[in-house]
């Protein structure tokens, strides 16, 4: 994980977490060698990402072809979560 947040949005620091997607192996399908999955860690601005008020949200069932696209998608999802646009996901109670 990066030592510094990728962005700050409405009083929260955003840390995109990008990792290689581990596709299930099936004999009849070609497995992509470079695709990425993402999650996003959101914490109060200025606090450590290890603080008790930080939360991790996975981006469900989406894969990206490169790290940059995955990071941008994670940052956008963080904004949507903070704004309350993602049902069942919120930082308000923090």
C-alpha positions as CSV (number, residue, x, y, z in Angstrom):
1,X,0.0,0.0,0.0
2,X,1.2,3.5,-0.7
3,X,2.5,5.5,2.2
4,X,0.4,8.6,1.2
5,X,-3.2,8.7,0.1
6,X,-3.9,9.0,-3.6
7,X,-6.4,11.8,-3.0
8,X,-8.4,13.5,-0.3
9,X,-12.1,13.9,-0.6
10,X,-14.5,15.7,1.7
11,X,-12.4,15.1,4.8
12,X,-11.3,11.6,4.0
13,X,-8.1,10.1,2.7
14,X,-8.4,7.6,-0.1
15,X,-6.0,4.7,-0.7
16,X,-6.7,2.5,-3.7
17,X,-5.5,-1.1,-3.2
18,X,-4.7,-2.8,-6.5
19,X,-3.8,-6.4,-6.9
20,X,-3.5,-9.0,-9.7
21,X,-6.8,-10.7,-10.5
22,X,-6.5,-14.4,-9.9
23,X,-8.9,-15.8,-12.5
24,X,-10.2,-19.4,-12.1
25,X,-8.3,-21.7,-14.3
26,X,-10.3,-23.7,-16.8
27,X,-8.9,-25.9,-19.5
28,X,-11.0,-24.5,-22.3
29,X,-10.6,-20.7,-21.6
30,X,-7.5,-18.6,-22.0
31,X,-6.4,-17.0,-18.8
32,X,-5.5,-13.3,-19.0
33,X,-1.9,-12.7,-17.8
34,X,-2.5,-9.1,-16.8
35,X,-5.7,-8.1,-15.2
36,X,-6.3,-6.3,-11.9
37,X,-8.8,-6.2,-9.2
38,X,-9.2,-3.3,-6.7
39,X,-10.4,-2.3,-3.3
40,X,-10.3,1.1,-1.6
41,X,-9.3,2.0,1.9
42,X,-11.0,5.1,3.2
43,X,-10.0,6.8,6.5
44,X,-10.4,10.2,8.1
45,X,-8.1,12.8,6.6
46,X,-4.7,12.9,8.4
47,X,-5.2,9.7,10.3
48,X,-3.2,6.5,9.8
49,X,-4.8,3.9,7.5
50,X,-4.4,1.5,10.3
51,X,-6.7,3.6,12.5
52,X,-10.0,2.1,13.8
53,X,-12.0,4.5,11.7
54,X,-10.6,3.3,8.4
55,X,-12.6,0.9,6.3
56,X,-11.9,-1.2,3.2
57,X,-14.4,-1.6,0.4
58,X,-13.9,-4.2,-2.4
59,X,-14.9,-3.3,-5.9
60,X,-17.2,-6.2,-6.9
61,X,-16.7,-8.4,-9.9
62,X,-14.8,-5.9,-12.0
63,X,-11.4,-6.3,-13.6
64,X,-9.1,-3.8,-15.3
65,X,-6.4,-4.1,-17.8
66,X,-3.9,-1.8,-16.1
67,X,-3.1,-0.4,-12.7
68,X,-3.9,3.2,-13.6
69,X,-7.5,2.4,-14.7
70,X,-8.0,0.3,-11.6
71,X,-6.7,3.2,-9.3
72,X,-9.0,5.7,-11.0
73,X,-12.0,3.4,-10.6
74,X,-11.2,2.8,-6.9
75,X,-10.9,6.6,-6.3
76,X,-14.2,7.2,-8.0
77,X,-15.9,4.5,-5.9
78,X,-14.5,6.1,-2.8
79,X,-16.1,9.4,-3.8
80,X,-19.4,7.6,-4.4
81,X,-19.3,5.8,-1.0
82,X,-18.5,9.1,0.8
83,X,-21.3,10.9,-1.1
84,X,-23.7,8.0,-0.1
85,X,-24.4,6.8,-3.7
86,X,-23.5,3.1,-3.0
87,X,-26.3,1.3,-1.2
88,X,-25.2,-0.4,2.0
89,X,-21.7,1.2,2.0
90,X,-21.1,4.3,4.1
91,X,-18.4,6.2,6.0
92,X,-21.1,8.4,7.8
93,X,-21.2,6.1,10.9
94,X,-17.5,6.5,11.4
